[in-house]
């Protein structure tokens, strides 16, 4: 029976402005799928879009479109991007797909009938971007969402609830019994210590204040809330409810690859729902980090968004995939730099791999009419290369079992580097002067055979490059991992063919300017397309309402990490003669050294509140872009602290 493997990306919120940070998880999932296929698995990979909810309905209204028409356009653009990046998914699932909507209604009804969902009334603070309710004790200063740091608003409405609290002990026990369930390990510790042991509350799973969603089948005043709707996509895409597909073939999922910002929903809410539905839990959830831009969060307001399309146009999709998978450790944040990208393209792809292929095929053409020669007796230097070449797959496999794409490529590049060193050690151009070509032919065979093995191992990560190497060696495209385990599979007499350089060397400074110009042009085109869109404002206030706010200029004296919250800073500020402490969720946007000494605007008459055990006396003012970037409010001119804003 053929082995099955099921890998998923998150079901993304549809965005019409995808940058390379958005592509990271999908590129990783694509490489994992290709690798498992190389191992001989029948692999199913899915991605898709989460299209229901209040924020979509509001965005569609602002654009003057029906919600479905609004998301249809974005989905088209998303699929076009995945096509340009050659993402080999098996289904692009949408929460608006009819088979999925039926599954959601069936699952919801089952949970209700067995008592896991009940009707009640919810009053709490709602974050529209996160589609999440929070109690006041969970919020950050200023009633900000503890997940994304954005503003929440108090909402009271009738709702259906999932009895999440009843699964707390079962979840803790499952974590203890299955230590591999959530990776990396530090994500597991965060879920256990920050959420499970703190106590779970029942979860609101419907909304009645808007109607863009899957209707509750027995109560049409309600639509199903995002986390049942979106998470259930993994079941629909695996074949649930489809008579033509065996659901059990692919469920449970082998791994959900998710961004760190949604680990909580996948590692707590999702397994609890599956327990309630009496369905197997996914074998593993892996929470990866974010791609930042030169150690800063990508932000349209800062103009540092990097798009994949210009990179692909200029350097090819393999170059982008290689950098994303090689440069960053998958479980942690990584920093993208255009210069680092171009430098690595030059060093790894042009100098190391491209040069190795070019030299090898050129020497085969020059010294043996392009044919694969017969190897003679081997020396220790030959055996050393053989041993490394035929054992590299073990290190690649070990790395891929832990989703360490960077380590897998590092192992392959050790073989590339060793093969280049072998050229220098054996000096085939010197051997060519010997009338007896036996030693020369042995060296040339070892170079070509090493490249064959490299091509097999590169197939999941750089499919075009692997095919080009094989083409120049006179080989076909179809490969299996077994071919990387054995030496001597190149047929003697096979015809090689010298073609173009696969990765030409670049002038980094010139390419930086070219890449920047193409990226800026695309940024401006996308911004221009949005001009004319209406902005939404809150309810009007009077001057009397404004007069109640006491906003002052303050100077930041000290910035420290909050002892009990990863996302918070504890800032000591000076307002005239007085020093105060304020807790603020700006840690992802600023380093301490960027803040100390700065003058900022502070709401000083906000009622003090304890934030995770630290008393916060006021609120910093900041502007927020639509992609979540915060910029602290200040004054155009340097002005004394304690100056009042009026």
N, C-alpha and C positions, 0 to 999 in steps of 0.2 A: 504493500500500500504506500502511495506517495506521501511523503511528509508534508504537513501543512504549516504555514506560518502566517500570522495576521499582525500587521503593524499599522498604527494609526497616527496621524497628526491631529491636533485639535480641530474642532469644527469652528473655524475662525469667524469673528465678526467681519462682515463684508466692508472692505475699505477700497476707496478709489485712488489711493495714494500709497501703494505698496513700495517700501524701500527694502534694502538688503536685509535689514533686521527681520522683516516679515518672512523672508525666504529661507531663513536658517534652518528651522525645524523641518521644513518640507524637503530641502536638499538632503538633510541627514536621513530622513525616512526613505527617500529614494535610493540613497547609497546602501542603506540597510536591506532594502528589498532586493536590490541587484546582487548584494553579497549572498543573501540566503538562497537566491536562485542559482548562484554559482555553486553553492553547496549541494544543490539538488532538490531544494524545497519547492513546493507549489505555494507561491506567496500571493497574499492579497494585501494591497496597500490602499488606504482610503484617505481622502482629505475632503474638505467641504466648507460650507458657510452656514452660520447661525443667523437666520434672516428675520426672526420674529422679535417682538418686544417694543417697548416704548420708544427707545432711542431711534430705532429704524422708522417707526411711524412718524416721529417728529421730524426726522431728517427728510423723509419723503414729502411731508406736508410743506416743509420749507422750500423744497425743490419744485413744488407744484405737481407732484406725481403721486399715483397710487403706490403703496408700498411694494407690491410685487414688481411693478414696472421699474421702480427705483433700484431694487436689488438685482433685477435681471441684467441691467446695464453693467453693474459692478461685477457680477459673476462672469459676464462675458470677458471683461478686462482681466479678471483674475485667471480665468482659463487660458487666455492668450499669453499671459506671463508664464504660467506653468508650461505651456507648449514651447515657448522660446527657451525655457530652461530644461526642456526635455524631461519633465517629471513623469515617471512611468506609474501613475496611479491607476487603480482598477475601477474605482468609482469616485466621482465627485458628487458627494451627497449634499443635498440642500434640505434644510428643515421645512421648506415649502413643498418638497416632493410628496406626492399623494400617498405612496406606500408608507412613507415615514409618518405622515400625519395620522394615518390609520393605526400604525403601531403605537404611537404616543397615546391615542385615545384608548386603545385596548389595554395598554399597560397601566394607565391612570385608573381605568375602571377596575382592573384587578386589584390594585393597591387599595382603592376605596372599599370595594366589596369585602376585602379581608380585614379591614379596620386599620390599615397603615396610613390612610389619609382620612382626615376628618375636617368638617367645616367649622370655621370660627371667624373671629374678627382680629385683624392685625393693626397695631399702631406702632410705628417705628420710623426710623430715619432711612430713607431710600436713596441709593446711589444709582442714577440712571445709567452711566457708562458701564458699571459692573453688574447691573441688574440684581442688586443685592440690598436686602434689608439689614439694618443694624440697630441694636439697642443703644441707648445713650451712653452706657458704660463702655461700649466697644469703640466709640468714635474717638477720633483725634480732636485736637483743639478746634474750636469754631465749627463743630459738628461736621468735620471732614471724614471721608471714608477711610478706614484703616488700611484698605487694600491699595487704593489708587491715589489717595490724598485729595480727591476732588470733593466738591460741595455736595452735601446731601440735603434732603428736605423731609419734613415731617409728613408722613402719610398715614391715613387711617382708612381702612377699607375692609370689606368682607373678603375672606380668603379661605382656601383650603390649605391644610397643613399636613406635611409628612412627619410622622413620628420619629424624627431623627434621634431624639434623646434616648429612645428605647434600644438603639443599636450601639451606644457608646461602649459598653462593656465588651460586646462582641467584636467591635473594631479594635479595641486595645488588645484583646486576646489574639485576633488575627495577625496583628502586627508582631506580636511576640512569637507566634507559631510560624510566621512567614517573613523572616527578616529581609528577604530579597524583594518583597512586594513593592517597596518604594525606594528608589535610588535617585541620586547619591544618598549616602547614609545620613548626611546632615539635614537633608529635606525630611527624612523620617523623624528625626529628633525634634525638628521644628513642629511637625504636625502633632506629635504626641504631647510635647510639653506645652505648646501654645494653644492648642485647641482641644484635643481629646481629654487631657487631664484637667483642663479648666472647666469642662462640662459642656455638653451640646444642648442646644435648644431646638425645639421642633421648628421645622422649616416651612415658610410660606411657599407654596408651589403653584398658586394661581394668581391672576390679577383680574380685577373687574373695572379698573379705571380707564382701560383702553381695550381695543378689540382686535389688534393685529397679533394673532397667534392661533394656536390650535384650540378650537373650542372644546371645553369640557363636554363630553357627549350627553351627560344627564343634567347639565346646568349651563345653558347657553349664555348666561350673564358673565361667565368666567372663561378666561383663556389660560392654557397651561403655561406655567412659568418656565423661564429659559433653561433651568438646570435639568429638569426632566426632559424637556424637548431636545436640547442640544446633545446631552450625554447619550440619550437613547439612539442617536444616529449611529453609534458604534454597533448597536445590535441590528438595526435595519441594514446597514452596509454589509454585515456578516451574513445576511440572508434571513433574518427573522421575519416570518410571515410570508416568505416567498417559497411557493411550493416547488419551484424549479431549482432551488438551491438548498443544499443541506447545511442548515445553520450550525449543526454540531461539528462540521468539518473545520470551521474557522473560529468558533467561539469555544472557550474564552480566548480573548486577544492575547497574543504573546507579549506585546508591549504597547502601551500608550506613550508616545513622546509628546510632552507638553512643556510650555514655558513656565518658569517658576511662579509667575503671577497667578496661575490658575491651578497650581498643585493642590490647594486645599479642596477645591471642588471635585477634583478627580480622585483624591486620596481619602476623602471623608464622605462627602455626599454620594458619590458614585458607588463605592462599595456598599454603603448602607442600602441604597436603592436595590442593588443586585441581590443583597441578602434578603431583602423583603420580597423580591420577585422569585426567590429560590433559584437563582441563576449563578453559575460559576463566576468568580471574580477574575479580572484580568491577571495574567501571571506576573506582570510587572508594570509599574509606572515609573517613567524616568523624567525628572524635572530638569530641563536644561536652563542655562543662563541666557542673558541678553547680549546682543551685539551693540556695543556703544561706538561712538565716533570719537577716536582719540581720547578715550576715557571720559567722554561726555555723552549723555543720552541724545540720540538723534532727534532733531527738532526742526520743523519747518520755520519756526520763528527765528532760529539762529542760522538758518541757511546751511545746515550741515548734514542734511539728508542726502544719502547716497543711494541712487537707484541702480537696479541690476541691468537695465536695458543698455545704457551706454557702455558698461563694462563688457557685456556680451557682444555688442556691435563691434567694439574695438579689438577685443582680445579672445573672444570665443567663450562658450559656456563652460568648457572644461577648466579654463583658467580661474573663473569665478568659483566654481565648485571646489577646486583644489584649495584655494585660499580659505574659503569658509570652513572646510573640513580639516585642513592642516594647521591653520593658525591658532585655533581656539580649542581649549579643553571643553568638551561638550557640556559638562555639568556646571560650568562656571561662566561668569561674564567674560566677554572678550572685547577688545578695542580694535575697530577697523580704522585703518589709515590708508589712504590712496598710495602714499609713498611706500608703505610696507607691502602693499599688494604688488606694486610694480617691481619692487626690489626682489620679492620672493619669486615673482614670475621670471625675472632674469636669472636668479641664482639657481633655483630648483628646476624650473621647467626648461629654460633655454640653455643655461650652462651645463647642468647635470644631465638631464634626460635627453633633451633635444640634441645636444652635442654628442652624447654617447651613441644614439641611433645614427646620426649623420656620419660619424667617424667609422662606425662598424660597417654600414652598408657601402660606404665609399671604398673602404679597404677590400671588402668582398668583391666589389666591381673591379678594382684596380689589380688585385692579386689573384683572383680566381674566376674572372668573367661573370661575377655576380652570383656564382653558385655556392651552395652550402658545401664545405669541404669535408673530407673524412678526417676525423681526429686520430692522432697517433698516441703514443705512450704519454702518460700524464706525469707531470711533476707535482711537487707539493703545492706550488702556487695555484695550479689548476684544480687540485683536489679541494683546496681551501675555498675557492670560489664555488665549486660544485656544492660543497657542504652548506655554505651560507644560502645559496640559491634554493636548494631543496628543503631547507628548514625555515625559510622566511614565512611560509604560509602558517606555521604554528604560532608565530608571534602576531601575525595579522588576525588569525582566528581568536586568539586570546583577547586581543584588544577589542575586536568586534563583539564578542560575547558581553563585554561591559560597555558597549556603545562609545568606545574611545576611538573615534575616527582619526583623531590626530596621531595617536600612537600607532594605529595601523599603517598610516601613510609614512610615519617616521621609520617603521620597520622596512617598508618597501624602499625608502630612500637610502637606507643603509646598504641595501643590495645595489642600488644604482651607483652609490658612491664607491662601493667596493669594486664594482665592475670597471668604473673609470680608473680606479687605482691600478687594477689589473692591466689595463692598457699601458699605463706608465711603467709598470714593473716588467712587462714582457717585451715592450718596444717592437711591435710587429713590423714597423718600417725598417728596423735594423735586420730582423729575421728575414725580410724579403730579399736581402742581398745574398743569403745562403742559397747555393744551387739546389740543395735538398729542401723542398718546401714543407716537409712533414711537421716540423715544429711550428712554422707559420700557420699551417692549416689547423693545427690543434688549438692555437690561440684564437684564430678567427671563429672556429666552431664554438669555443667557450663564450666568446662575446655574443654571438648570435643566439645561442641557447639561453644565456642569461637574460637577454632581451625578450625571448619568448616567454620565460617564466614571469618576468616583470609585466609583460602585457596581460597575462592571465590575472595577476594580482591587482592590476590597475583597473580592470574591467568594471567593477562596481562604482569606482570613484571618478574616473576619467574615461568614460566609454568611447568617446571619439578618438582620444589619444591612443587608447589600447588598440582600437581597430586600425589606426594608421601605422602603428608599430608592426602589427601582424601583417598588414598589407605589404609593407616594405620588405618583410621577411618572407613573403610569398605564402602566407597562411590565411585560412578562412576566419570568419568572425565568431563562430560558435566555439565556446570554451566551457570547461568545467574545472572546479577547484583541483580535482585529482591531477590535472595536467601540470600544476605547479609543484607537485610532490615528487616528481620523477625527472631524472636527468636523461638526456639523450633522445628526446622525442622529435627533434628536428631531423627531417629526412635528408640524407646525403644526396646532393645533386639538385636539391630544390632551388628554384630561381628566385633571387631577390631583385628588388627594383629600387633604385635611388630616386626619391621624389623630393618635393620641397621640404624646407626646414619646418618642423612641426611647431616650434616656438622660437621665432626670431628674437634676437637680442634687442632690447629697447633702450632708447635714450630717456632715462627716467624723468629728467626735468622737462623735456619737451612733451612727453606723454602725460605728465601731471597737468600741464596746461590744457592739453587736448581733452583729457578726461573731465577736467573741471568745467570747460566750456560746454561740452555735451550734456553734462549733468545739470548745469545751470539752465541751459536752454529747455531741457525737459521740465525742470522745476517751474520755470516761468510759464511754460505752456499750460501746465496743470493748474497753476494759480489763476491764469487768465480765464481758463474754462469755468472757474468757480465765481468769477466776478458777476455781480448782479444778484447773487443769492441774498436772501433776506436774513437779518440776524434776529434772534429771539431775545426779548428782554423780560425781566421779572415784572411783577405788579408795580405800578407807579407808586412813588412815595411823595410825601409833602416835605417842605423845608423843615417843618417841625420834627419829622422823623429823622432827617439828616442831622439836625442839631443835637440829637441825643447821643450821637457818636463823637467820642473825643479821640481824635487821631493826632498823634504827635510824632515828631522826628526823634529817633532813638539811635544810639551808637552801640554796636555790638562789641562787648568786651571779651567774651570768652565763649567757646563752643565745645561742648562735650557730648559724647554718645550717651543716649538714655540708657540707664542700667537695666531696664526691663522691656525695651521695645527696639527692635532692629531698625525700624524706619524713622525713628525720632532722634532729633538733636535736643539737648538742653542748652539753651542760650542764656547767658547773662548779659542784660542790656542796661544802658545808662540813659535815663530820661531826666534831664536836669540834674538835681542833686541826688536823685533816687536810683538805686539799682534794683532790677527785677529779674525774675527767672521766667522764661517762656519755653514751652515745649513745642516743637514744630516739625512737621513731616516734610522737610526739604533735603533730607539726607541724600536722596538719589540725584539731586540737582546741584548741590554745592559741597565742596570740601571745606573743612573748618578754616583752612588758611585763606580761602576765598572770602570769608565772612568777617573775620576779626578786623575791627577798625572801620567797618562800613557803616554808613548812615542809612537807615531804613525807616519805613512808616509803620507805626504800631497803633492798633486800637487799644487804648490803655484803660478804658472803662468797661471792658468785658468782664463779666463776673468770673472770678478765679475758679478753676476747676482742677481736680487731680487727674493727671494723665499717666496711667500706669504707675501710680504711687508717687509722682512728682507734681507738686502744686504749680500750675501754670497761671501767670498773672498777665493776661493780655493775648493779643493775636497779631501776628505779622501779616501785612498786606502783600499780596502777590498777584501778578497777572498769570493766566493759564491759557496755553494754546490748546487747540483741539486734540493734539496728540499727547497732551498731558504734561508738557514741559512747563515748569514754574519759573517765573522771574520776579524777584523781590522788588516791591515798589520803593522808589526813593524820590529825590528831588533833582531837578536839572542842575541846580547850583549847590555848592557846599554851604550848609546852613547849620547853625547851632542845634544840638539836640535839645529837646523839649519845645521846639517851635511847634505851634499848633496849626493843623491843616484846616482851612475853612473855605 
